[in-house]
């Protein structure tokens, strides 16, 4: 049996399979918004629907924290398009959000 868990750590949610890092959904918080900017699942675990598990649990945790979702990441955007349960807590991606995100990454680099 495979042990699958999603844990929030720093600015990302980690998908762990039997204790090994299998994927992540990275975010930055901006006020009441949680801006999801990158999601990936390691090659060895692709094609098993694990990105759906990861994103669904990350968004559920975001909802439990009363934060709003901003989906810059295409995988999160696709998930939201297929699953309507988060529509009431999703904000659009704006030029201001993208400028803010670009500034955050420029400071790290």
Secondary structure, DSSP 8 states (H G I E B T S, - for coil): ---EEEEEETTEEEEEETTEEEEEEEEEEETTEEEEEEEEE-GGGTTSSHHHHHHHHHHHHHHHTT-EEEE-SHHHHHHHHH-GGGGGGEE---HHHHHHHHHHHHHH-
